[in-house]
Amino acid sequence: MRGHNRRLAAPEPENHERWLVSYADFITLLFAFFVVMYAISNINAGKYRVMAESLEKAFKEKKESPAVAVKASDPIQIGETPRSPAPIQVDMGLAGERVRLARISEQLEEVLAPYIDQDLIAVERNPYWVAVEMKSGMLFPSGSAELNTAADPVIAKLAEVVRQMPSNPVYVEGHTDNVPIHNRRFPSNWELSAARAASVVRRLIRYGVAPRRLAAVGYGAEHPVADNDTAAGRYRNRRVVMVLQSKTLARYPVTGGERQRLLVRPQG
């Protein structure tokens, strides 16, 4: 039969590269996705342009791929342009004060070493102040607020050191034991402690410490450091304390310099 004599048509060759079309579409969409995401982030327009140009160049070099390179565009701006956070300003005032107070404390311990060795003076400090505790017996006669001559060298040394920090307040505290005092001048230990503190303040002024820095405070017997039931304890409680405070905590800022000359010369 004629149908049996007809030659069978040759099958068309299979196209093994059709997958490239789908692959190119996928790559194009993926590239567009990353471009949009990166533009939205708007981290750095300069870096984005460099990346987009690199990708565009890479796609153009693939001639066998039908993918169409996407032209780089400016990043999409959403909202305000992000700004770098302002640098944190660290207040070094208190830190610097702590360093200076530590140095002052070391100087006081050095110049007052002979008195410290005799347990007549103690120097204490923390980050906010330096305190010099002096036994009242080395400064005043019993029941008196008049400084004796032996007090001059000590107060002169104190003034010399505290003048190095002319902007720091200086508080002088007077303390007594609990033995009552009652005379014409001092009706109670309050008056005695305040008068002793004021005497030290006046002497510091004579040695060149600015009056605006100074304050005298009388605590009476209200802040003992030892037991008043013993003679040794009462001896410790009779004291005068000079406190050099950090200027960052001062209620009244101190301005102006110290006096340049001493009004009296220390004896001894």
FENFEN-V557032 format. One record per residue. RES is the residue in three letters. OMEGA is omega in whole degrees, -180 to 180 (* if undefined). Layout:
res = [RES/RES]
omega = [OMEGA/OMEGA]
This chain:
res = [MET/ARG/GLY/HIS/ASN/ARG/ARG/LEU/ALA/ALA/PRO/GLU/PRO/GLU/ASN/HIS/GLU/ARG/TRP/LEU/VAL/SER/TYR/ALA/ASP/PHE/ILE/THR/LEU/LEU/PHE/ALA/PHE/PHE/VAL/VAL/MET/TYR/ALA/ILE/SER/ASN/ILE/ASN/ALA/GLY/LYS/TYR/ARG/VAL/MET/ALA/GLU/SER/LEU/GLU/LYS/ALA/PHE/LYS/GLU/LYS/LYS/GLU/SER/PRO/ALA/VAL/ALA/VAL/LYS/ALA/SER/ASP/PRO/ILE/GLN/ILE/GLY/GLU/THR/PRO/ARG/SER/PRO/ALA/PRO/ILE/GLN/VAL/ASP/MET/GLY/LEU/ALA/GLY/GLU/ARG/VAL/ARG/LEU/ALA/ARG/ILE/SER/GLU/GLN/LEU/GLU/GLU/VAL/LEU/ALA/PRO/TYR/ILE/ASP/GLN/ASP/LEU/ILE/ALA/VAL/GLU/ARG/ASN/PRO/TYR/TRP/VAL/ALA/VAL/GLU/MET/LYS/SER/GLY/MET/LEU/PHE/PRO/SER/GLY/SER/ALA/GLU/LEU/ASN/THR/ALA/ALA/ASP/PRO/VAL/ILE/ALA/LYS/LEU/ALA/GLU/VAL/VAL/ARG/GLN/MET/PRO/SER/ASN/PRO/VAL/TYR/VAL/GLU/GLY/HIS/THR/ASP/ASN/VAL/PRO/ILE/HIS/ASN/ARG/ARG/PHE/PRO/SER/ASN/TRP/GLU/LEU/SER/ALA/ALA/ARG/ALA/ALA/SER/VAL/VAL/ARG/ARG/LEU/ILE/ARG/TYR/GLY/VAL/ALA/PRO/ARG/ARG/LEU/ALA/ALA/VAL/GLY/TYR/GLY/ALA/GLU/HIS/PRO/VAL/ALA/ASP/ASN/ASP/THR/ALA/ALA/GLY/ARG/TYR/ARG/ASN/ARG/ARG/VAL/VAL/MET/VAL/LEU/GLN/SER/LYS/THR/LEU/ALA/ARG/TYR/PRO/VAL/THR/GLY/GLY/GLU/ARG/GLN/ARG/LEU/LEU/VAL/ARG/PRO/GLN/GLY]
omega = [-176/-179/-179/-178/-180/179/178/180/-180/179/178/180/-179/180/-178/-176/-180/-179/-179/180/179/-180/180/177/180/180/180/179/179/179/179/179/-180/178/-180/-180/-179/178/179/-180/175/-179/-178/-176/-180/178/-180/-180/178/-179/-179/179/178/179/179/179/-180/179/179/-179/180/-176/-178/-179/179/-177/179/-179/179/-179/-179/179/179/-180/178/-178/178/180/-179/178/-179/180/177/179/180/179/-180/179/-179/179/-178/-177/-177/179/178/178/-180/179/-179/178/177/179/178/179/179/178/179/178/-179/-176/-180/-175/180/179/177/180/179/-180/176/-178/173/179/-180/179/167/-177/-172/-180/171/-178/175/-179/-178/177/-178/-178/179/-176/-171/166/-178/177/-176/175/177/-180/175/-176/-180/-179/-175/-179/-179/-178/177/178/177/-178/-179/-178/-175/176/178/177/-170/-179/-176/178/178/178/176/-177/173/-180/177/170/-177/177/-176/173/-180/175/-175/-176/-176/179/-180/178/176/-179/-180/-179/180/-180/178/177/-180/178/178/178/-180/180/175/177/179/178/168/177/-176/-179/-178/179/-163/173/178/-176/176/-179/-178/180/-170/-178/-180/175/-180/-178/179/-180/180/179/179/179/179/177/179/-177/177/-171/171/-177/173/-176/173/-172/174/-179/179/-180/-175/176/179/-180/-180/178/179/-177/177/175/-172/-177/178/179/176/176/179/177/178/*]
